[in-house]
């Protein structure tokens, strides 16, 4: 199992966001890989970055999801300065994926020009207090193809496997 970790110990006491690079075999059994990630302390940060193997292919087409409803988009408000920040979420009115895409591609929210991913991430954190990001979280169902074992609609099962209550 290849894992790129920027932490001080396997239990991640500093709660840093960890990056994982599973093999295709590990990716196919993602529920087991999630347990491995938790054993390394990834859950302490609340999220982790998983880089899919090169053999993995994303969904072929997203043309049929425009009318999918995002019932409660979340706007993340961040305030503060000098290393001390407060973050709170504001629930926005429902919108379709098409409306969300138009908003995401608008001048206010579109991806800025960047040299590399490190530059893009730096710009994200620098602008977080100026432009509050909007997330289409907590949507029932999945936009991923049902083929293969990596199907995100089984999150409740994965949480059960890891012993987490919904």
Secondary structure, 3 states (H helix, E strand, C coil): CEEECCCCCCCCCCCCCEEEECCHHHHHCHHHHHHHHHHCCHHHHCCEEECCCCCCCCCCCCHHHCCCEECCCEEEEEEEECCEEEEEEEECCCEEHHHHHHHHCCCCCCCCCCCCHHHHHHHHHHHCCCCCCEECCCCCCCCCCCCCCCCHHHHHHHHHHCCCCC
